[in-house]
Amino acid sequence: MPGFLIPERYKAHESSVDDLMIVSIIWGVTIAAGLFTASKAYKQSKAMYARTRHLSTYTIMIWAEWTASMTIGVLCWCHIRGYIEPR
């Protein structure tokens, strides 16, 4: 059953093996970049907290952006794999 923004004539596209291989490579690069970014953000957060004894707006925004990016990546991966239907 289509969702609010999906018209009745919508026909789902099945992912081919080639699509899944390309997405897997991109997903792997995303995870690697995410881990690198998280380690850098952790070092910066730890240094800032040691210096000021509180979290700054910058630190909170960095972690919020990282969380949002990783969440979008997981949702896209689940959609491509067919775990989440379009709504």
Backbone hydrogen bonds in HBPLUS format (Angstrom, degrees):
<---DONOR---> <-ACCEPTOR-->    atom                        ^
c    i                          cat <-CA-CA->   ^        H-A-AA   ^      H-
h    n   atom  resd res      DA  || num        DHA   H-A  angle D-A-AA Bond
n    s   type  num  typ     dist DA aas  dist angle  dist       angle   num
A0006-ILE N   A0003-GLY O   3.42 MM   3  5.31 156.2  2.48  99.0 105.8     1
A0010-TYR N   A0007-PRO O   3.19 MM   3  5.60 166.1  2.21 114.6 118.0     2
A0020-LEU N   A0016-SER O   3.06 MM   4  6.37 160.9  2.10 149.1 153.8     3
A0021-MET N   A0017-VAL O   2.91 MM   4  6.17 149.5  2.00 147.9 156.5     4
A0022-ILE N   A0018-ASP O   3.02 MM   4  6.24 165.6  2.04 154.2 157.1     5
A0023-VAL N   A0019-ASP O   2.94 MM   4  6.12 165.0  1.97 152.5 157.3     6
A0024-SER N   A0020-LEU O   2.87 MM   4  5.92 145.9  1.98 137.6 147.0     7
A0025-ILE N   A0021-MET O   3.11 MM   4  6.39 152.2  2.19 145.5 151.5     8
A0026-ILE N   A0022-ILE O   3.08 MM   4  6.39 166.8  2.10 152.8 156.0     9
A0027-TRP N   A0023-VAL O   2.76 MM   4  5.88 157.2  1.81 148.4 155.6    10
A0028-GLY N   A0024-SER O   2.93 MM   4  6.07 151.9  2.01 142.1 149.1    11
A0029-VAL N   A0025-ILE O   3.04 MM   4  6.35 156.9  2.10 150.3 156.0    12
A0030-THR N   A0026-ILE O   2.90 MM   4  6.12 153.0  1.97 147.1 155.3    13
A0031-ILE N   A0027-TRP O   2.93 MM   4  6.20 156.5  1.99 148.7 154.2    14
A0032-ALA N   A0028-GLY O   3.00 MM   4  6.22 162.8  2.03 147.8 152.5    15
A0033-ALA N   A0029-VAL O   2.87 MM   4  6.06 164.4  1.90 150.7 155.2    16
A0034-GLY N   A0030-THR O   2.80 MM   4  5.91 151.2  1.88 144.1 153.2    17
A0035-LEU N   A0031-ILE O   2.87 MM   4  6.10 153.2  1.94 150.0 156.3    18
A0036-PHE N   A0032-ALA O   3.00 MM   4  6.23 161.9  2.03 149.6 154.6    19
A0037-THR N   A0033-ALA O   2.88 MM   4  6.02 161.3  1.92 147.0 152.6    20
A0038-ALA N   A0034-GLY O   2.86 MM   4  5.99 154.5  1.92 142.7 150.1    21
A0039-SER N   A0035-LEU O   2.96 MM   4  6.16 156.8  2.01 147.2 152.9    22
A0040-LYS N   A0036-PHE O   3.04 MM   4  6.29 159.3  2.08 148.9 154.6    23
A0041-ALA N   A0037-THR O   2.83 MM   4  6.00 161.1  1.86 151.3 157.0    24
A0042-TYR N   A0038-ALA O   2.83 MM   4  5.93 150.4  1.92 143.2 151.6    25
A0043-LYS N   A0039-SER O   3.05 MM   4  6.29 159.1  2.10 144.8 149.5    26
A0044-GLN N   A0040-LYS O   3.01 MM   4  6.28 161.0  2.05 149.0 154.2    27
A0045-SER N   A0041-ALA O   2.79 MM   4  5.90 159.3  1.83 147.9 154.4    28
A0046-LYS N   A0042-TYR O   2.84 MM   4  5.96 162.0  1.87 150.9 155.7    29
A0047-ALA N   A0043-LYS O   3.00 MM   4  6.15 161.1  2.03 145.7 150.9    30
A0048-MET N   A0044-GLN O   2.91 MM   4  6.05 160.6  1.94 149.1 154.7    31
A0049-TYR N   A0045-SER O   2.89 MM   4  6.00 158.5  1.93 147.4 153.7    32
A0050-ALA N   A0046-LYS O   2.97 MM   4  6.10 154.9  2.03 144.8 151.8    33
A0051-ARG N   A0047-ALA O   3.05 MM   4  6.20 143.5  2.19 139.8 149.3    34
A0052-THR N   A0048-MET O   2.90 MM   4  6.05 163.3  1.93 154.9 158.5    35
A0053-ARG N   A0049-TYR O   2.74 MM   4  4.67 144.8  1.86 128.8 137.3    36
A0060-ILE N   A0056-SER O   3.14 MM   4  6.46 163.8  2.17 151.2 155.3    37
A0061-MET N   A0057-THR O   2.88 MM   4  6.07 160.1  1.92 153.1 158.7    38
A0062-ILE N   A0058-TYR O   2.93 MM   4  6.14 153.6  2.00 149.8 157.0    39
A0063-TRP N   A0059-THR O   3.11 MM   4  6.36 167.6  2.12 152.5 154.7    40
A0064-ALA N   A0060-ILE O   2.91 MM   4  6.08 149.8  2.00 144.7 153.9    41
A0065-GLU N   A0061-MET O   2.93 MM   4  6.03 161.1  1.96 146.8 151.4    42
A0066-TRP N   A0062-ILE O   2.95 MM   4  6.16 159.0  1.99 148.7 155.1    43
A0067-THR N   A0063-TRP O   2.96 MM   4  6.05 160.4  2.00 142.4 147.8    44
A0068-ALA N   A0064-ALA O   2.94 MM   4  6.12 160.5  1.97 147.8 153.3    45
A0069-SER N   A0065-GLU O   2.89 MM   4  6.04 161.9  1.93 150.8 155.7    46
A0070-MET N   A0066-TRP O   3.00 MM   4  6.18 164.0  2.03 151.0 155.1    47
A0071-THR N   A0067-THR O   2.95 MM   4  6.07 153.7  2.02 146.2 153.8    48
A0072-ILE N   A0068-ALA O   2.96 MM   4  6.16 161.0  1.99 150.3 154.9    49
A0073-GLY N   A0069-SER O   2.99 MM   4  6.21 155.5  2.05 144.6 151.7    50
A0074-VAL N   A0070-MET O   2.99 MM   4  6.24 156.2  2.04 146.1 151.8    51
A0075-LEU N   A0071-THR O   2.94 MM   4  6.18 163.8  1.96 152.6 157.1    52
A0076-CYS N   A0072-ILE O   2.90 MM   4  6.08 160.7  1.93 151.3 156.4    53
A0077-TRP N   A0073-GLY O   2.98 MM   4  6.13 160.1  2.02 146.5 152.2    54
A0078-CYS N   A0074-VAL O   2.94 MM   4  6.14 163.0  1.97 151.9 156.3    55
A0079-HIS N   A0075-LEU O   2.94 MM   4  6.15 146.5  2.05 143.0 152.3    56
A0080-ILE N   A0076-CYS O   2.94 MM   4  6.19 164.3  1.96 154.2 157.6    57
A0081-ARG N   A0077-TRP O   2.97 MM   4  6.17 158.3  2.01 150.9 157.0    58
A0083-TYR N   A0078-CYS O   2.84 MM   5  5.13 138.3  2.01 162.1 162.2    59
A0084-ILE N   A0078-CYS O   3.34 MM   6  5.75 148.6  2.45 117.5 116.5    60
A0082-GLY N   A0079-HIS O   3.08 MM   3  5.07 142.9  2.22  97.0 108.2    61
